Amino acid sequence: MRKYIVLAVLAATVAGCSDIPIDGLSRSGWNDPISMPPAGYTKDTWVDARGCVFFATQAGWVPHVGGNLKQVCR
């Protein structure tokens, strides 16, 4: 039993360190913001100069992606 717990912890650690999203979907075709919010901006969403929507995360600004896996832009 302990062997399986160690393997599960190891698998979770490797998955957390990977550049590949956990669901296996590629990030190709998604853009980073071309304009950043001003200093002191406190909201959790941002629309850049291109009209693309981004969400604030601990890792930075990530694109809003629709159900069709395309980046949401106006």
PDB file as gemmi writes it, atoms N, CA and C in Angstrom:
CRYST1    1.000    1.000    1.000  90.00  90.00  90.00 P 1                      
ATOM      1  N   MET A   1       0.824  -1.192   0.000  1.00  0.00           N  
ATOM      2  CA  MET A   1       0.000   0.000   0.000  1.00  0.00           C  
ATOM      3  C   MET A   1       0.871   1.261   0.000  1.00  0.00           C  
ATOM      4  N   ARG A   2       1.915   1.258   0.824  1.00  0.00           N  
ATOM      5  CA  ARG A   2       2.802   2.414   0.904  1.00  0.00           C  
ATOM      6  C   ARG A   2       3.462   2.682  -0.450  1.00  0.00           C  
ATOM      7  N   LYS A   3       3.758   1.626  -1.182  1.00  0.00           N  
ATOM      8  CA  LYS A   3       4.374   1.748  -2.504  1.00  0.00           C  
ATOM      9  C   LYS A   3       3.465   2.542  -3.442  1.00  0.00           C  
ATOM     10  N   TYR A   4       2.161   2.327  -3.384  1.00  0.00           N  
ATOM     11  CA  TYR A   4       1.209   3.033  -4.247  1.00  0.00           C  
ATOM     12  C   TYR A   4       1.086   4.511  -3.855  1.00  0.00           C  
ATOM     13  N   ILE A   5       1.172   4.784  -2.570  1.00  0.00           N  
ATOM     14  CA  ILE A   5       1.119   6.178  -2.120  1.00  0.00           C  
ATOM     15  C   ILE A   5       2.343   6.929  -2.622  1.00  0.00           C  
ATOM     16  N   VAL A   6       3.509   6.318  -2.512  1.00  0.00           N  
ATOM     17  CA  VAL A   6       4.739   6.937  -2.994  1.00  0.00           C  
ATOM     18  C   VAL A   6       4.652   7.177  -4.493  1.00  0.00           C  
ATOM     19  N   LEU A   7       4.142   6.218  -5.251  1.00  0.00           N  
ATOM     20  CA  LEU A   7       3.999   6.374  -6.695  1.00  0.00           C  
ATOM     21  C   LEU A   7       3.005   7.479  -7.049  1.00  0.00           C  
ATOM     22  N   ALA A   8       1.912   7.589  -6.298  1.00  0.00           N  
ATOM     23  CA  ALA A   8       0.924   8.638  -6.550  1.00  0.00           C  
ATOM     24  C   ALA A   8       1.512  10.016  -6.276  1.00  0.00           C  
ATOM     25  N   VAL A   9       2.264  10.151  -5.196  1.00  0.00           N  
ATOM     26  CA  VAL A   9       2.900  11.427  -4.872  1.00  0.00           C  
ATOM     27  C   VAL A   9       3.936  11.784  -5.941  1.00  0.00           C  
ATOM     28  N   LEU A  10       4.701  10.817  -6.384  1.00  0.00           N  
ATOM     29  CA  LEU A  10       5.695  11.048  -7.427  1.00  0.00           C  
ATOM     30  C   LEU A  10       5.025  11.471  -8.733  1.00  0.00           C  
ATOM     31  N   ALA A  11       3.948  10.805  -9.113  1.00  0.00           N  
ATOM     32  CA  ALA A  11       3.228  11.158 -10.343  1.00  0.00           C  
ATOM     33  C   ALA A  11       2.650  12.568 -10.260  1.00  0.00           C  
ATOM     34  N   ALA A  12       2.098  12.934  -9.120  1.00  0.00           N  
ATOM     35  CA  ALA A  12       1.539  14.276  -8.949  1.00  0.00           C  
ATOM     36  C   ALA A  12       2.633  15.333  -9.015  1.00  0.00           C  
ATOM     37  N   THR A  13       3.796  15.025  -8.453  1.00  0.00           N  
ATOM     38  CA  THR A  13       4.921  15.957  -8.490  1.00  0.00           C  
ATOM     39  C   THR A  13       5.409  16.161  -9.918  1.00  0.00           C  
ATOM     40  N   VAL A  14       5.556  15.090 -10.661  1.00  0.00           N  
ATOM     41  CA  VAL A  14       6.009  15.181 -12.053  1.00  0.00           C  
ATOM     42  C   VAL A  14       4.990  15.953 -12.888  1.00  0.00           C  
ATOM     43  N   ALA A  15       3.723  15.685 -12.698  1.00  0.00           N  
ATOM     44  CA  ALA A  15       2.677  16.393 -13.450  1.00  0.00           C  
ATOM     45  C   ALA A  15       2.688  17.882 -13.121  1.00  0.00           C  
ATOM     46  N   GLY A  16       2.933  18.234 -11.887  1.00  0.00           N  
ATOM     47  CA  GLY A  16       2.965  19.632 -11.483  1.00  0.00           C  
ATOM     48  C   GLY A  16       4.171  20.388 -12.016  1.00  0.00           C  
ATOM     49  N   CYS A  17       5.226  19.687 -12.347  1.00  0.00           N  
ATOM     50  CA  CYS A  17       6.439  20.324 -12.860  1.00  0.00           C  
ATOM     51  C   CYS A  17       6.497  20.354 -14.380  1.00  0.00           C  
ATOM     52  N   SER A  18       5.552  19.760 -15.014  1.00  0.00           N  
ATOM     53  CA  SER A  18       5.561  19.637 -16.463  1.00  0.00           C  
ATOM     54  C   SER A  18       5.091  20.908 -17.147  1.00  0.00           C  
ATOM     55  N   ASP A  19       5.611  21.171 -18.344  1.00  0.00           N  
ATOM     56  CA  ASP A  19       5.138  22.276 -19.173  1.00  0.00           C  
ATOM     57  C   ASP A  19       3.861  21.907 -19.912  1.00  0.00           C  
ATOM     58  N   ILE A  20       3.534  20.647 -19.940  1.00  0.00           N  
ATOM     59  CA  ILE A  20       2.351  20.180 -20.654  1.00  0.00           C  
ATOM     60  C   ILE A  20       1.149  20.310 -19.731  1.00  0.00           C  
ATOM     61  N   PRO A  21       0.086  20.973 -20.179  1.00  0.00           N  
ATOM     62  CA  PRO A  21      -1.101  21.086 -19.335  1.00  0.00           C  
ATOM     63  C   PRO A  21      -1.608  19.708 -18.919  1.00  0.00           C  
ATOM     64  N   ILE A  22      -2.150  19.624 -17.731  1.00  0.00           N  
ATOM     65  CA  ILE A  22      -2.624  18.360 -17.170  1.00  0.00           C  
ATOM     66  C   ILE A  22      -3.641  17.675 -18.080  1.00  0.00           C  
ATOM     67  N   ASP A  23      -4.464  18.455 -18.794  1.00  0.00           N  
ATOM     68  CA  ASP A  23      -5.473  17.849 -19.659  1.00  0.00           C  
ATOM     69  C   ASP A  23      -4.905  17.491 -21.026  1.00  0.00           C  
ATOM     70  N   GLY A  24      -3.611  17.764 -21.259  1.00  0.00           N  
ATOM     71  CA  GLY A  24      -2.962  17.380 -22.498  1.00  0.00           C  
ATOM     72  C   GLY A  24      -3.234  18.308 -23.664  1.00  0.00           C  
ATOM     73  N   LEU A  25      -3.920  19.417 -23.442  1.00  0.00           N  
ATOM     74  CA  LEU A  25      -4.229  20.336 -24.535  1.00  0.00           C  
ATOM     75  C   LEU A  25      -3.064  21.284 -24.770  1.00  0.00           C  
ATOM     76  N   SER A  26      -2.824  21.591 -26.010  1.00  0.00           N  
ATOM     77  CA  SER A  26      -1.739  22.493 -26.372  1.00  0.00           C  
ATOM     78  C   SER A  26      -2.161  23.939 -26.175  1.00  0.00           C  
ATOM     79  N   ARG A  27      -1.209  24.792 -25.866  1.00  0.00           N  
ATOM     80  CA  ARG A  27      -1.489  26.209 -25.729  1.00  0.00           C  
ATOM     81  C   ARG A  27      -1.205  26.942 -27.042  1.00  0.00           C  
ATOM     82  N   SER A  28      -0.841  26.210 -28.071  1.00  0.00           N  
ATOM     83  CA  SER A  28      -0.484  26.857 -29.331  1.00  0.00           C  
ATOM     84  C   SER A  28      -1.655  27.654 -29.882  1.00  0.00           C  
ATOM     85  N   GLY A  29      -1.336  28.797 -30.446  1.00  0.00           N  
ATOM     86  CA  GLY A  29      -2.369  29.646 -31.004  1.00  0.00           C  
ATOM     87  C   GLY A  29      -2.925  30.654 -30.018  1.00  0.00           C  
ATOM     88  N   TRP A  30      -2.577  30.530 -28.741  1.00  0.00           N  
ATOM     89  CA  TRP A  30      -3.042  31.485 -27.745  1.00  0.00           C  
ATOM     90  C   TRP A  30      -1.964  32.536 -27.561  1.00  0.00           C  
ATOM     91  N   ASN A  31      -2.363  33.784 -27.486  1.00  0.00           N  
ATOM     92  CA  ASN A  31      -1.416  34.881 -27.360  1.00  0.00           C  
ATOM     93  C   ASN A  31      -1.320  35.390 -25.939  1.00  0.00           C  
ATOM     94  N   ASP A  32      -0.158  35.949 -25.607  1.00  0.00           N  
ATOM     95  CA  ASP A  32       0.028  36.655 -24.345  1.00  0.00           C  
ATOM     96  C   ASP A  32      -0.521  38.071 -24.527  1.00  0.00           C  
ATOM     97  N   PRO A  33      -0.830  38.763 -23.445  1.00  0.00           N  
ATOM     98  CA  PRO A  33      -1.333  40.133 -23.590  1.00  0.00           C  
ATOM     99  C   PRO A  33      -0.296  41.026 -24.282  1.00  0.00           C  
ATOM    100  N   ILE A  34      -0.762  41.894 -25.204  1.00  0.00           N  
ATOM    101  CA  ILE A  34       0.178  42.818 -25.841  1.00  0.00           C  
ATOM    102  C   ILE A  34       0.275  44.120 -25.055  1.00  0.00           C  
ATOM    103  N   SER A  35      -0.649  44.329 -24.134  1.00  0.00           N  
ATOM    104  CA  SER A  35      -0.576  45.473 -23.228  1.00  0.00           C  
ATOM    105  C   SER A  35      -0.928  44.981 -21.835  1.00  0.00           C  
ATOM    106  N   MET A  36      -0.223  45.487 -20.858  1.00  0.00           N  
ATOM    107  CA  MET A  36      -0.433  45.056 -19.482  1.00  0.00           C  
ATOM    108  C   MET A  36      -1.237  46.110 -18.734  1.00  0.00           C  
ATOM    109  N   PRO A  37      -1.940  45.690 -17.670  1.00  0.00           N  
ATOM    110  CA  PRO A  37      -2.694  46.663 -16.878  1.00  0.00           C  
ATOM    111  C   PRO A  37      -1.754  47.651 -16.178  1.00  0.00           C  
ATOM    112  N   PRO A  38      -2.270  48.828 -15.861  1.00  0.00           N  
ATOM    113  CA  PRO A  38      -1.439  49.810 -15.166  1.00  0.00           C  
ATOM    114  C   PRO A  38      -1.110  49.363 -13.738  1.00  0.00           C  
ATOM    115  N   ALA A  39      -0.077  49.957 -13.192  1.00  0.00           N  
ATOM    116  CA  ALA A  39       0.303  49.664 -11.804  1.00  0.00           C  
ATOM    117  C   ALA A  39      -0.888  49.952 -10.894  1.00  0.00           C  
ATOM    118  N   GLY A  40      -1.122  49.082  -9.936  1.00  0.00           N  
ATOM    119  CA  GLY A  40      -2.217  49.267  -8.998  1.00  0.00           C  
ATOM    120  C   GLY A  40      -3.535  48.663  -9.478  1.00  0.00           C  
ATOM    121  N   TYR A  41      -3.541  48.060 -10.667  1.00  0.00           N  
ATOM    122  CA  TYR A  41      -4.764  47.421 -11.191  1.00  0.00           C  
ATOM    123  C   TYR A  41      -5.086  46.225 -10.309  1.00  0.00           C  
ATOM    124  N   THR A  42      -6.313  46.151  -9.786  1.00  0.00           N  
ATOM    125  CA  THR A  42      -6.644  45.112  -8.805  1.00  0.00           C  
ATOM    126  C   THR A  42      -7.694  44.108  -9.278  1.00  0.00           C  
ATOM    127  N   LYS A  43      -8.270  44.316 -10.438  1.00  0.00           N  
ATOM    128  CA  LYS A  43      -9.294  43.374 -10.916  1.00  0.00           C  
ATOM    129  C   LYS A  43      -8.648  42.084 -11.388  1.00  0.00           C  
ATOM    130  N   ASP A  44      -9.453  41.023 -11.477  1.00  0.00           N  
ATOM    131  CA  ASP A  44      -8.884  39.729 -11.868  1.00  0.00           C  
ATOM    132  C   ASP A  44      -9.037  39.422 -13.361  1.00  0.00           C  
ATOM    133  N   THR A  45      -9.589  40.340 -14.139  1.00  0.00           N  
ATOM    134  CA  THR A  45      -9.638  40.172 -15.594  1.00  0.00           C  
ATOM    135  C   THR A  45      -9.067  41.414 -16.260  1.00  0.00           C  
ATOM    136  N   TRP A  46      -8.535  41.211 -17.453  1.00  0.00           N  
ATOM    137  CA  TRP A  46      -7.924  42.305 -18.207  1.00  0.00           C  
ATOM    138  C   TRP A  46      -8.205  42.085 -19.688  1.00  0.00           C  
ATOM    139  N   VAL A  47      -8.550  43.150 -20.393  1.00  0.00           N  
ATOM    140  CA  VAL A  47      -8.719  43.096 -21.842  1.00  0.00           C  
ATOM    141  C   VAL A  47      -7.581  43.915 -22.426  1.00  0.00           C  
ATOM    142  N   ASP A  48      -6.734  43.256 -23.230  1.00  0.00           N  
ATOM    143  CA  ASP A  48      -5.568  43.969 -23.757  1.00  0.00           C  
ATOM    144  C   ASP A  48      -5.952  44.845 -24.952  1.00  0.00           C  
ATOM    145  N   ALA A  49      -4.971  45.520 -25.526  1.00  0.00           N  
ATOM    146  CA  ALA A  49      -5.207  46.458 -26.620  1.00  0.00           C  
ATOM    147  C   ALA A  49      -5.771  45.762 -27.863  1.00  0.00           C  
ATOM    148  N   ARG A  50      -5.591  44.473 -27.973  1.00  0.00           N  
ATOM    149  CA  ARG A  50      -6.100  43.697 -29.099  1.00  0.00           C  
ATOM    150  C   ARG A  50      -7.552  43.299 -28.874  1.00  0.00           C  
ATOM    151  N   GLY A  51      -8.025  43.425 -27.617  1.00  0.00           N  
ATOM    152  CA  GLY A  51      -9.389  43.037 -27.277  1.00  0.00           C  
ATOM    153  C   GLY A  51      -9.501  41.618 -26.751  1.00  0.00           C  
ATOM    154  N   CYS A  52      -8.372  41.009 -26.409  1.00  0.00           N  
ATOM    155  CA  CYS A  52      -8.377  39.642 -25.879  1.00  0.00           C  
ATOM    156  C   CYS A  52      -8.494  39.671 -24.355  1.00  0.00           C  
ATOM    157  N   VAL A  53      -9.244  38.725 -23.814  1.00  0.00           N  
ATOM    158  CA  VAL A  53      -9.537  38.677 -22.383  1.00  0.00           C  
ATOM    159  C   VAL A  53      -8.531  37.762 -21.674  1.00  0.00           C  
ATOM    160  N   PHE A  54      -8.050  38.214 -20.519  1.00  0.00           N  
ATOM    161  CA  PHE A  54      -7.095  37.460 -19.718  1.00  0.00           C  
ATOM    162  C   PHE A  54      -7.546  37.431 -18.269  1.00  0.00           C  
ATOM    163  N   PHE A  55      -7.185  36.354 -17.564  1.00  0.00           N  
ATOM    164  CA  PHE A  55      -7.480  36.200 -16.144  1.00  0.00           C  
ATOM    165  C   PHE A  55      -6.179  36.253 -15.355  1.00  0.00           C  
ATOM    166  N   ALA A  56      -6.223  36.905 -14.195  1.00  0.00           N  
ATOM    167  CA  ALA A  56      -5.056  36.958 -13.315  1.00  0.00           C  
ATOM    168  C   ALA A  56      -4.953  35.651 -12.534  1.00  0.00           C  
ATOM    169  N   THR A  57      -3.755  35.073 -12.522  1.00  0.00           N  
ATOM    170  CA  THR A  57      -3.469  33.887 -11.717  1.00  0.00           C  
ATOM    171  C   THR A  57      -2.170  34.148 -10.969  1.00  0.00           C  
ATOM    172  N   GLN A  58      -1.800  33.249 -10.106  1.00  0.00           N  
ATOM    173  CA  GLN A  58      -0.527  33.396  -9.399  1.00  0.00           C  
ATOM    174  C   GLN A  58       0.645  33.332 -10.373  1.00  0.00           C  
ATOM    175  N   ALA A  59       0.451  32.657 -11.501  1.00  0.00           N  
ATOM    176  CA  ALA A  59       1.510  32.518 -12.499  1.00  0.00           C  
ATOM    177  C   ALA A  59       1.566  33.708 -13.453  1.00  0.00           C  
ATOM    178  N   GLY A  60       0.590  34.588 -13.410  1.00  0.00           N  
ATOM    179  CA  GLY A  60       0.542  35.725 -14.323  1.00  0.00           C  
ATOM    180  C   GLY A  60      -0.801  35.780 -15.036  1.00  0.00           C  
ATOM    181  N   TRP A  61      -0.836  36.468 -16.160  1.00  0.00           N  
ATOM    182  CA  TRP A  61      -2.066  36.618 -16.927  1.00  0.00           C  
ATOM    183  C   TRP A  61      -2.207  35.465 -17.911  1.00  0.00           C  
ATOM    184  N   VAL A  62      -3.324  34.747 -17.828  1.00  0.00           N  
ATOM    185  CA  VAL A  62      -3.580  33.629 -18.742  1.00  0.00           C  
ATOM    186  C   VAL A  62      -4.782  33.957 -19.621  1.00  0.00           C  
ATOM    187  N   PRO A  63      -4.769  33.489 -20.869  1.00  0.00           N  
ATOM    188  CA  PRO A  63      -5.854  33.824 -21.782  1.00  0.00           C  
ATOM    189  C   PRO A  63      -7.159  33.133 -21.415  1.00  0.00           C  
ATOM    190  N   HIS A  64      -8.258  33.831 -21.670  1.00  0.00           N  
ATOM    191  CA  HIS A  64      -9.584  33.221 -21.542  1.00  0.00           C  
ATOM    192  C   HIS A  64      -9.813  32.417 -22.814  1.00  0.00           C  
ATOM    193  N   VAL A  65     -10.137  31.147 -22.654  1.00  0.00           N  
ATOM    194  CA  VAL A  65     -10.320  30.253 -23.787  1.00  0.00           C  
ATOM    195  C   VAL A  65     -11.741  29.712 -23.752  1.00  0.00           C  
ATOM    196  N   GLY A  66     -12.437  29.784 -24.878  1.00  0.00           N  
ATOM    197  CA  GLY A  66     -13.808  29.313 -24.970  1.00  0.00           C  
ATOM    198  C   GLY A  66     -13.905  27.807 -25.079  1.00  0.00           C  
ATOM    199  N   GLY A  67     -15.126  27.306 -25.127  1.00  0.00           N  
ATOM    200  CA  GLY A  67     -15.368  25.873 -25.236  1.00  0.00           C  
ATOM    201  C   GLY A  67     -14.783  25.264 -26.497  1.00  0.00           C  
ATOM    202  N   ASN A  68     -14.544  26.086 -27.503  1.00  0.00           N  
ATOM    203  CA  ASN A  68     -13.960  25.606 -28.755  1.00  0.00           C  
ATOM    204  C   ASN A  68     -12.433  25.647 -28.705  1.00  0.00           C  
ATOM    205  N   LEU A  69     -11.869  25.944 -27.534  1.00  0.00           N  
ATOM    206  CA  LEU A  69     -10.435  26.037 -27.282  1.00  0.00           C  
ATOM    207  C   LEU A  69      -9.770  27.162 -28.055  1.00  0.00           C  
ATOM    208  N   LYS A  70     -10.553  28.175 -28.457  1.00  0.00           N  
ATOM    209  CA  LYS A  70      -9.999  29.354 -29.104  1.00  0.00           C  
ATOM    210  C   LYS A  70      -9.993  30.499 -28.114  1.00  0.00           C  
ATOM    211  N   GLN A  71      -8.966  31.317 -28.200  1.00  0.00           N  
ATOM    212  CA  GLN A  71      -8.840  32.453 -27.303  1.00  0.00           C  
ATOM    213  C   GLN A  71      -9.971  33.437 -27.541  1.00  0.00           C  
ATOM    214  N   VAL A  72     -10.548  33.945 -26.441  1.00  0.00           N  
ATOM    215  CA  VAL A  72     -11.670  34.880 -26.527  1.00  0.00           C  
ATOM    216  C   VAL A  72     -11.140  36.296 -26.738  1.00  0.00           C  
ATOM    217  N   CYS A  73     -11.448  36.851 -27.890  1.00  0.00           N  
ATOM    218  CA  CYS A  73     -11.076  38.223 -28.240  1.00  0.00           C  
ATOM    219  C   CYS A  73     -12.297  38.882 -28.867  1.00  0.00           C  
ATOM    220  N   ARG A  74     -12.415  40.196 -28.697  1.00  0.00           N  
ATOM    221  CA  ARG A  74     -13.537  40.921 -29.287  1.00  0.00           C  
ATOM    222  C   ARG A  74     -13.332  41.132 -30.752  1.00  0.00           C  
TER     223      ARG A  74                                                      
END                                                                             
